[in-house]
Amino acid sequence: MPDPLGGGRDRLHLAFAGLLSGIGDRAGTGMAASPELDSQPAACCSDSGFVMSRRVLVSPDSFKGTFSATEVARAIGRGLEHAGAFADLCPVADGGEGTMEILASALGGTRFHQTVLDPIGRPIRAGFGLLSPDRRRAILDMASASGLGHLAEGERDPWSASTYGTGQLIRAAVDGGAREVIIGVGGSATVDGGRGAIEAIADAGGIGDARLIVLCDVRTTWERCAEIYRPQKGADERTVRRLAGRLDEFAKKLPRDPRGIAMTGAAGGLAGGLWAALDAELVAGAPFVLDAIAFNDRLRSASCVVVGEGRLDLQSMMGKIVGEIGARARAANIPALAAVGRNELPPDAVRSAGLAEVIEARNLRELELAGARVADWLARAAADRLVLWSVTA
């Protein structure tokens, strides 16, 4: 395969060889570039503490409905490694679709499947994972039971769609021995306030003393969820008013009032319903997942981090994984770049997000090329540092 950078591999190696040689000379160590650079991730540090190496942390979320986070990470990684960089593949999630896959893969566990009802009452197979070492914790995506992906465009009906299948899946995890159930709640087809899930759990006899943790990918309050997620769930303005009214009435009947509480609107109010009826803990999904997979440790050993998702917009900065990684990268003084299916962020918002560059990539081949472009950016950054040290030496 031709080098997509047109010599980018050589440029990257030369930049780092010069950078390392310059630092060794300044430090009086006599360090020089060696052929080992071709096979080992090099790392060095400037006087300012800026880490510069060939190790790139590749941490995309899924491209919804197109590619999993793992597929995206692998494609970017291929482009990076072909261009001479070292790719540390670390696919991520923020409580939305794919969270179970990320956590189960990172932490280890066993996956199970259960027959449940989809959003419009058809039987389907949905999965959950029991995490190692003792299988006392379970992880599941509500989207596997009650997600938009189960419905054709013409079947989307948020008035009728139910989270009953999610409740069945929660109960299946408890029956499997889980005493703590972690629920990722992105990608829902529903706006029932979790009524269906609560009913399914009650019909099965409850969950005993099991604890529920809901990973939320948004901070939306209960009363605003119908309005905010109207376009993706297929509701017109009249239906939004009806949904909001129904949620308001349901809130009055719950043991706790979810209105006005951050994150209760996630998944059409499923988060708020579980919080109000079953004392679930609502947790921001992005930091939870990143902490669980020891993201910060891997970030500190990288020269830069690549984030990614299907569409980059202002909502990406509001509790989503791109915003969380951007904040952590800034705090660690590590540059962040993004590879996305579509970029809808204005330039000033890109700068505010701390993203050095945003690359659009709509298929796996373009994601490989995006990885090569990141390697090229890294080579230019290394060369710029070399020039700076040469001038100030």
SULPE-V411882 format. One record per residue. RES is the residue in one small letter. NEAR is the number of other C-alpha atoms within 8 Angstrom. Layout:
# SULPE-V411882
RES;NEAR
RES;NEAR
This chain:
# SULPE-V411882
m;2
p;4
d;10
p;8
l;10
g;6
g;7
g;15
r;12
d;8
r;10
l;16
h;12
l;8
a;13
f;14
a;12
g;11
l;12
l;12
s;12
g;11
i;9
g;12
d;10
r;8
a;7
g;6
t;7
g;8
m;9
a;8
a;9
s;6
p;6
e;6
l;11
d;7
s;6
q;7
p;10
a;9
a;10
c;8
c;9
s;8
d;5
s;5
g;6
f;9
v;13
m;11
s;11
r;13
r;15
v;13
l;15
v;15
s;13
p;16
d;15
s;17
f;14
k;9
g;5
t;6
f;10
s;11
a;14
t;9
e;8
v;16
a;14
r;9
a;13
i;15
g;15
r;10
g;14
l;17
e;11
h;10
a;15
g;13
a;14
f;12
a;11
d;9
l;10
c;9
p;13
v;14
a;17
d;17
g;18
g;16
e;14
g;12
t;15
m;13
e;7
i;11
l;13
a;14
s;8
a;7
l;10
g;10
g;12
t;9
r;8
f;8
h;8
q;9
t;8
v;13
l;13
d;16
p;17
i;8
g;7
r;7
p;8
i;9
r;9
a;11
g;12
f;14
g;14
l;17
l;15
s;11
p;6
d;6
r;11
r;11
r;13
a;15
i;15
l;16
d;18
m;14
a;15
s;9
a;17
s;17
g;15
l;11
g;8
h;8
l;10
a;7
e;5
g;5
e;6
r;12
d;10
p;12
w;9
s;6
a;13
s;17
t;17
y;16
g;16
t;12
g;14
q;14
l;15
i;11
r;12
a;9
a;14
v;13
d;7
g;7
g;8
a;14
r;11
e;12
v;16
i;12
i;13
g;17
v;19
g;14
g;12
s;12
a;16
t;15
v;16
d;16
g;14
g;16
r;12
g;12
a;15
i;13
e;10
a;12
i;14
a;8
d;7
a;8
g;6
g;8
i;8
g;4
d;5
a;10
r;8
l;12
i;12
v;14
l;16
c;18
d;15
v;10
r;13
t;11
t;15
w;19
e;11
r;10
c;14
a;12
e;8
i;7
y;9
r;11
p;8
q;5
k;12
g;9
a;11
d;8
e;6
r;7
t;9
v;12
r;8
r;8
l;12
a;12
g;8
r;8
l;13
d;9
e;8
f;9
a;11
k;7
k;6
l;10
p;6
r;8
d;8
p;13
r;9
g;7
i;8
a;9
m;15
t;18
g;18
a;19
a;13
g;17
g;16
l;18
a;18
g;15
g;16
l;12
w;14
a;13
a;11
l;8
d;8
a;12
e;8
l;12
v;9
a;15
g;16
a;14
p;10
f;11
v;14
l;11
d;9
a;9
i;9
a;8
f;9
n;9
d;7
r;9
l;13
r;8
s;8
a;15
s;15
c;13
v;15
v;13
v;14
g;13
e;14
g;10
r;10
l;13
d;9
l;9
q;8
s;11
m;12
m;9
g;14
k;13
i;14
v;11
g;12
e;12
i;9
g;12
a;10
r;9
a;13
r;10
a;7
a;8
n;8
i;15
p;12
a;14
l;14
a;11
a;15
v;15
g;13
r;10
n;10
e;8
l;9
p;6
p;6
d;6
a;9
v;12
r;9
s;7
a;10
g;11
l;13
a;9
e;7
v;11
i;9
e;10
a;12
r;9
n;7
l;9
r;7
e;9
l;15
e;14
l;11
a;14
g;14
a;17
r;10
v;10
a;14
d;13
w;8
l;12
a;14
r;10
a;8
a;12
a;12
d;8
r;9
l;12
v;8
l;8
w;9
s;8
v;6
t;5
a;5
